[in-house]
Amino acid sequence: MAEVAHGLHVQPDAEKNVASLLKLGFVHKVREALSGKRGGAAESEELRREMSEFRREIARMIAEAYSPERVAKLLDSAKKLVDEAAKALEELSYEKIVDANFIALTPLAIGLRNPYTEPLEISISWDPYMNLPFIPGSSLKGAVASLAWARNSEWYELLRGEGGEEERSASPVVFLDAYPVAVLGRSLLSVDIINPHYREVERSISEPESSPTPLPFLVVSKNVAFRIVVCAARHRFLSRKRRPNVEELKSLIGQALLSGVGAKTSLGYGRLKQQESAP
């Protein structure tokens, strides 16, 4: 099966960037598949099968490469990046109000249309510089703001920005991108599938032509811990008559992440719970 991925040995290090390897492998595969072919329905179907097999195999290789012992340096680098970002914000008069680790109770599917992993067709949120999956700070903030609105919490205005639609101020609260900090299971990544049964035929569903077509995609495995860091503009907090309750924000974050973040949350994906102690 290794020839399917053209001998690309995906390793999680700076010299073998996964985003670059995916695109390079995809280009080689398409070039090879089209070589000497003249087109036609039969050859188009063959190409579709070959590309599907390529995506399945390359996803498996990436998942196997991201074992705990192989990602240790990457996780350390991600921790340093977050520390540097928090320090930079502190120098701009922000203060760190949340710094906690949350462990994935279920697989995490996020960024299914990420440009850096698009050769997989169904993507995953990926930082090409850190060579790691991550949860965008905007996704975290949106999930917490949604819950704050439902609970009629004062944090809703702080998270979306205070004022009317025409004169709304920027939010004083910053959620940093969340990176994995520990892999407590067999691998940082796993291969999952979506299994559609129908193919569209002339803009309609043809029941007689129904056929399960597994589509593999990468997810963050359960038992992977992420670091959640939130900073707030100090002067904006001090200018308020009453300092917002940070413990309430922490509770909102915990409840929002336990409900799920990312895609397929209605199916139980993306649920995280705060760790009692650092991994």
C-alpha positions in Angstrom: 0.0 0.0 0.0 2.9 2.3 0.4 3.2 2.9 -3.3 -0.3 4.5 -3.2 1.3 7.4 -1.4 4.4 7.4 -3.6 6.7 6.4 -0.9 6.1 9.6 1.1 7.1 8.8 4.7 5.2 11.4 6.6 7.1 12.4 9.8 6.0 15.2 12.1 9.0 17.4 12.0 10.0 20.7 10.4 11.8 19.1 7.5 8.7 17.1 6.3 5.8 19.5 6.5 2.5 17.6 6.3 0.7 20.3 4.3 3.4 20.3 1.7 3.6 16.6 1.5 -0.1 16.3 1.0 -0.1 18.7 -1.9 3.1 17.2 -3.5 1.7 13.7 -3.2 -1.7 14.8 -4.6 0.0 16.4 -7.7 2.1 13.3 -8.3 -0.9 11.0 -8.0 -3.0 13.0 -10.4 -0.2 13.2 -12.9 0.4 9.4 -12.7 -3.3 8.6 -12.9 -3.8 10.8 -16.0 -0.7 9.6 -17.8 -1.7 7.9 -21.0 -5.4 8.1 -20.4 -7.8 9.6 -23.0 -10.8 10.2 -20.8 -14.3 8.7 -20.8 -16.7 7.6 -18.1 -14.9 4.4 -17.3 -11.5 6.0 -16.8 -13.1 8.9 -14.8 -14.5 6.3 -12.5 -11.2 4.6 -12.2 -9.5 7.9 -11.4 -12.1 8.6 -8.7 -11.3 5.2 -7.1 -7.5 5.8 -7.3 -7.8 9.2 -5.7 -10.1 7.8 -3.0 -7.5 5.1 -2.2 -4.7 7.7 -2.2 -6.6 9.8 0.4 -7.3 6.8 2.6 -3.7 5.6 2.5 -2.1 9.0 3.1 -4.5 9.7 6.0 -3.5 6.4 7.6 0.2 7.2 7.2 -0.2 10.6 8.8 -2.2 9.2 11.7 0.5 6.5 12.3 3.3 9.1 12.1 1.7 11.2 14.9 2.3 8.8 17.7 3.1 10.2 21.2 6.8 9.7 21.1 7.1 11.4 17.7 5.2 14.5 18.5 6.8 15.4 21.8 9.0 18.1 20.3 6.1 19.5 18.3 4.0 19.8 21.4 6.9 21.6 23.2 7.2 24.1 20.3 3.4 24.7 20.4 3.6 25.4 24.1 6.4 27.9 23.6 4.4 29.6 20.8 1.4 30.1 23.1 3.6 31.3 25.9 5.1 33.9 23.6 1.7 35.0 22.3 0.4 35.5 25.9 3.6 37.4 26.9 3.2 39.7 23.9 -0.4 40.4 24.9 0.7 41.1 28.4 3.2 43.7 27.1 0.2 45.3 25.4 -1.6 45.7 28.8 -3.6 42.4 28.6 -3.8 40.0 31.4 -4.1 36.2 31.3 -7.4 35.3 32.9 -7.7 31.6 31.8 -4.9 29.0 31.3 -6.2 25.5 31.5 -5.9 22.1 29.8 -8.9 20.3 28.4 -8.9 16.7 27.3 -10.9 15.4 24.4 -13.5 12.9 25.5 -14.5 12.2 21.9 -12.8 12.6 18.6 -12.5 16.2 17.4 -13.5 17.1 13.8 -12.7 20.8 13.1 -11.9 22.8 10.0 -13.3 20.3 7.5 -12.5 22.8 4.7 -9.0 23.8 5.7 -6.9 24.9 2.7 -3.7 23.3 4.1 -5.1 19.8 4.1 -7.6 20.1 1.2 -6.0 17.2 -0.8 -7.7 15.0 1.7 -11.1 16.3 0.4 -12.4 16.4 4.0 -9.8 18.5 5.8 -8.8 19.2 9.4 -7.8 22.5 10.9 -4.0 22.6 10.5 -1.2 25.0 11.3 1.4 24.5 8.6 4.1 26.3 10.6 3.7 24.2 13.8 2.8 21.1 11.8 -0.1 20.4 14.2 -3.8 20.4 14.3 -5.3 23.2 16.4 -8.6 24.7 17.5 -9.0 28.2 16.2 -9.5 30.8 18.9 -12.4 32.2 17.0 -14.2 28.8 17.2 -13.6 28.7 20.9 -14.8 32.2 21.4 -17.9 31.7 19.3 -18.9 28.6 21.2 -18.5 30.4 24.5 -20.3 33.5 23.3 -23.2 31.5 22.1 -23.6 29.9 25.5 -23.2 33.3 27.2 -26.0 34.6 25.1 -28.3 31.7 26.0 -27.5 32.2 29.7 -28.0 36.0 29.5 -24.5 36.4 30.9 -22.6 39.7 31.0 -19.8 37.9 29.2 -21.8 37.9 26.0 -21.3 41.7 25.5 -17.7 41.4 26.4 -17.1 38.6 24.0 -18.9 40.2 21.0 -17.9 43.8 21.7 -19.9 46.4 23.6 -22.2 49.0 22.0 -24.7 49.1 19.2 -24.3 47.6 15.7 -23.0 50.9 14.2 -20.6 51.8 17.1 -19.6 48.5 18.5 -16.2 48.4 20.1 -13.8 45.5 19.7 -14.0 42.8 22.2 -11.5 43.2 25.1 -11.3 39.4 25.4 -8.8 37.3 23.2 -9.0 33.5 22.9 -5.6 32.2 21.7 -5.6 29.3 19.2 -5.6 26.1 21.2 -2.8 23.5 20.5 -2.4 20.0 21.8 -0.1 19.7 24.8 -0.3 16.0 25.5 -1.3 12.7 23.8 -2.6 10.3 26.4 -3.7 7.7 23.9 -2.1 5.8 21.0 -1.9 8.7 18.5 -2.6 12.4 18.2 -4.6 11.7 15.0 -7.0 9.0 13.9 -8.8 8.2 10.6 -12.6 8.4 10.6 -15.1 8.0 7.8 -18.2 9.6 6.5 -20.3 7.0 4.7 -22.7 8.5 2.2 -25.0 6.0 0.5 -26.3 8.0 -2.4 -24.7 9.7 -5.4 -26.6 12.5 -7.2 -27.8 11.6 -10.7 -29.1 14.5 -12.7 -29.8 16.5 -9.5 -31.9 13.8 -8.0 -31.3 10.9 -5.6 -31.5 7.6 -7.4 -32.5 4.9 -4.9 -31.5 1.9 -7.2 -28.0 3.4 -7.5 -27.4 3.8 -3.8 -24.0 2.6 -2.7 -22.0 3.2 0.5 -18.9 5.3 -0.4 -16.7 5.6 2.6 -14.8 9.0 2.7 -11.9 8.9 5.1 -10.8 12.0 7.0 -8.5 12.9 9.9 -9.8 13.7 13.4 -8.0 14.5 16.6 -8.1 11.4 18.7 -9.9 11.3 22.0 -7.6 11.5 25.1 -5.6 14.4 23.5 -5.2 17.4 25.8 -5.5 21.0 24.5 -4.3 24.2 26.3 -6.9 26.9 26.4 -5.6 30.4 27.1 -7.7 33.6 27.3 -6.4 37.1 27.8 -8.3 40.4 28.5 -7.5 44.0 28.0 -6.6 45.3 31.5 -7.7 48.9 31.0 -11.1 47.9 29.6 -11.7 45.7 32.7 -10.6 48.4 35.1 -12.8 51.0 33.4 -15.9 49.0 34.2 -17.9 49.8 37.4 -17.6 46.1 38.4 -14.9 43.7 37.3 -16.5 40.8 35.4 -16.6 37.5 37.2 -13.7 35.5 35.7 -15.0 32.3 37.4 -18.2 32.6 35.5 -16.2 32.8 32.2 -14.3 29.7 33.2 -17.6 27.9 33.9 -19.0 29.0 30.5 -15.8 27.7 28.8 -16.1 24.4 30.5 -19.8 24.0 29.7 -19.3 25.0 26.1 -16.5 22.6 25.4 -18.3 19.8 27.2 -21.2 20.3 24.7 -18.8 20.1 21.8 -16.8 22.3 19.5 -16.1 21.9 15.8 -18.1 19.8 13.3 -20.5 16.9 14.0 -21.1 17.9 17.6 -24.7 16.6 17.3 -23.1 13.1 16.8 -21.0 13.5 19.9 -17.8 14.8 18.4 -15.6 17.5 19.9 -16.4 17.2 23.6 -13.7 18.3 25.9 -13.4 18.4 29.7 -11.0 20.3 31.9 -8.2 18.3 33.4 -7.9 18.4 37.2 -4.2 18.5 36.9 -1.7 19.3 34.2 -0.7 16.3 32.0 
